[in-house]
């Protein structure tokens, strides 16, 4: 038996598997979408495209947040911004923290959290500042842990 025939059998088995599961076209589509959208975080894009789909994997060009995460964070932002002004004041954050389990936070701790968002000169956190903060804070967080965090923030 020639030495090449074992390699050829393995190659045929590999090719049959790839063909059966349409791995080639799947990667071709994934790479094509990635080049088209040029995500800031290609690895997260691949994870999200496989876990969800290409639409949810798209990333915001400013924050780099995948669309599925951005949508959930905007829900949290709107929960805190009760007046719907598109800005969160310290009082909004204080009210939210008191209602959603932050009653044990001291004023200094809450002020520190508020300043972490880098509010503008008007001492208000804009939607963009909120998203930028969470894009950095959640960058290395797996999707399941991110969803748990959102669940905690919403209940």
N, C-alpha and C positions, 0 to 999 in steps of 0.2 A: 504494500500500500504506500503510495507516494506521500511524502510529508505535507504536500499542499492540499490534499483532499480533505483532511481534517479541518483545515482553515477554511476551505471552500464550503464545507457543510455548516460550519459556524456562521459564515457570512450569509449563507442562504437562510439559516434560521433567523438571524438578525434582520435580514431584509424582509422576510415574511412577517415578522412581528411588526416592524415599522410600517409596512404596507397595510396590514390588517387594522392597525389603530390609527392610520393616516397621520403619523407623526410628522412626516415631511411637510405636508400642506399646513398642518397646525403651526409648526415653527415658522414657516414662510409667512403666514398671516400675522403671527405675533411680531416677527421682526419688521415686517412691512408697516404695521401699525405703530411700532415703536419709533421707526425712522420718521414716519409722518408726524407723530405727536411730540417727539423729542422730549420725553419726560426728564425732570430734574433728577429723579431717583429711578434709574432703569430697573434695578432689582425689585423695588416695590411695585413698579408697573407690571413686571412679569408675574409676580405673585398675585396681584389683583386681577390681572387679565385671565389668569388660570382659575383663580378662586371665584371670581364674579363674571366679568366679561370686559371687553375692550372699552365700552362706554364708561363703566364705573372705574376703570383703571386710569382714565385720562387724569392728568394732574394740572392743577391751577398753575399758570405760568409764573405767578408772583410768589405764591407760598409753597408750591410744590406738593400741596395736599391732593391726594386722590379725590375724585368727585364724591365717592361714597363717604369718605371721612368729612369732607367739607360740608356736605348736606347735613350730617349729624351734628357737627359743631355749630352750624347756623341755627339748628333747632335749640341747642343749649343757649346760644347768644340771645335768641328771641325770648327764651324763658326768663333770662336775667333782665333783658331790656323790656320790662313790662309796658312802658309807654310807647314802644315801637318807634323810638327816635333814631335808631341806628347807632346809638351810643350808650355806653354803660357808665354810670356815675359810681362813685364810691358808695353812695347810699343804696344804689341798685344792688351792688355786690354784697353789701352788708345785709340787706333784706333777704337776698337769695341765700346767703350763708346761714342766716338764722333759720330760715324755713327748711332748708335742705340738709340739715345735720351739722352745720358749722357753728352752732350755738356755743360750742366750747372754745372757739377761736377768740383770742384776746384781740383788742383793737390794734395793737402793734403788729400782730401776725397778719391780720386782714389788710392792714396798710402795706405791709411788705408784699403780700400777694398782689395787691392792686398795682403797686409800683413795678412789679415784675412784667406787667403787660406794657410798660412804657407808654402810659397815656399821654395824649397830646398836651399842648399848652393850656387847653381848656379843662384839664383834669378829667377827661372823658376817654374811655376806651372805645375806639371805633371798631366796626366789624372787621376791618382789615387788620388792625393791631391784634385783635382777639385771634384771628386765624393765623397770623404770623407766629404769635406766641405758641399756639398749640401745634403748629407745623414743626416747630423746633422741639417742643416738649414730647411729641409723640413719634418722632422720626423713627426710632428703633423699636417701637412698640408693635408687636404682632397684631394682626387684625382682631383676633379673639380678645386679647387684653384691651385693645382700644374700645371695642364694643362694650366690654364690661365697665370701662371707665365712663363711657357715655351713659350707660344705664345708671351708674351711681350718680352722675351729675344731674340726671333727669328725675330721679326718684328720691 
